[in-house]
């Protein structure tokens, strides 16, 4: 079975803090609603956010921050659906993918495009290694297959779905917005086969 470098908890925690410091969703709500709606959403967020003690381990900090992220994300989807309907959810998917593209834009992408032009398999392997490391902040998984044109992640129990009312985060975020971003920025298809709280995620190159 292929192995991957393990992400330490201090790095997972830093990524969680970056996700919690969400300015994208309020900007979306401001664009399609108004300032009052932004304040209402932020009030909902504050109701469920737990304080993170300074004098505890990075693992514990990560776990608390993870719960805060889930709370904010799931309530964001509920809020947008209530205020803007399913059309608002569709707009949010598109906006989420665009926000991820902006967040991950870097000079390294230009190098990746050059490498892809010369050796698509090398570029895909670089992307697969990057995602195999970065996805660790979301949920535990094992890497069951990694070849030049296919990577398979086995997620026996998705951490997101351990939390109540997290279906939207799974279906809208993980299975729609996230793959849209990956396809458009990295030219990689991300597909999911979910069974209950378990999942198989597969990466394959879009450019053959």
Residue pairs with C-beta under 8 A, 6 or more apart in sequence:
1 142
1 143
1 144
2 143
2 144
2 145
2 146
3 143
4 129
4 132
4 133
4 136
4 143
5 133
6 136
7 133
7 134
7 136
7 137
8 58
9 57
9 58
9 59
9 61
9 62
10 58
11 137
12 58
12 62
12 136
12 137
13 58
13 61
13 62
13 65
15 137
16 62
16 65
16 66
16 68
16 69
16 137
17 65
19 69
20 65
20 68
20 69
20 72
22 72
22 76
24 95
24 96
24 99
25 41
25 72
25 76
26 38
26 41
26 42
28 80
28 91
28 92
28 95
29 37
29 38
29 41
29 79
29 80
29 83
30 37
30 38
32 84
32 88
32 91
33 83
33 84
37 83
40 79
41 75
41 76
41 79
44 75
44 79
45 71
45 72
45 75
48 68
48 71
48 72
48 75
49 68
49 71
49 72
50 64
50 67
50 68
51 64
52 61
52 64
52 65
52 68
53 60
53 61
66 159
67 163
70 160
70 163
70 166
70 169
73 168
73 169
73 173
74 163
74 165
74 166
74 168
74 169
77 89
77 92
77 168
77 169
77 172
77 173
78 165
78 168
80 88
80 89
80 92
81 88
81 89
81 168
84 91
89 172
92 172
92 177
93 172
93 176
93 177
93 180
94 180
96 173
96 177
96 181
97 177
97 178
97 180
97 181
97 184
100 177
100 178
100 181
100 185
101 181
101 184
101 185
104 181
104 185
105 185
109 185
112 123
112 126
112 127
112 186
115 122
115 123
115 126
116 123
116 124
116 187
116 207
120 205
120 207
120 208
121 148
121 149
124 148
124 149
124 188
124 203
124 205
125 148
127 186
127 188
127 203
128 146
128 151
128 203
131 151
131 182
131 203
132 143
132 146
132 151
132 153
135 141
135 153
138 159
138 160
138 174
139 155
139 158
139 159
139 160
140 155
140 156
140 157
140 159
141 153
141 154
141 155
141 156
141 201
142 153
142 154
142 156
143 151
143 152
143 153
143 154
144 152
144 153
144 154
145 151
145 152
146 152
149 204
149 205
149 208
150 202
150 203
150 204
151 202
151 203
151 204
152 200
152 201
152 202
152 203
153 200
153 201
153 202
153 203
154 200
155 198
155 199
155 200
155 201
156 198
157 197
157 198
158 170
158 197
158 198
158 199
160 166
160 169
160 170
160 174
161 167
161 170
161 197
162 197
170 194
174 192
175 192
175 194
178 190
179 189
179 190
179 191
179 192
182 188
182 189
182 190
182 203
183 189
183 190
183 206
187 205
187 206
187 207
188 203
188 204
188 205
188 206
189 202
189 203
189 204
189 205
189 206
190 201
190 202
190 203
191 201
191 202
191 204
192 199
192 200
192 201
192 202
193 199
193 200
193 202
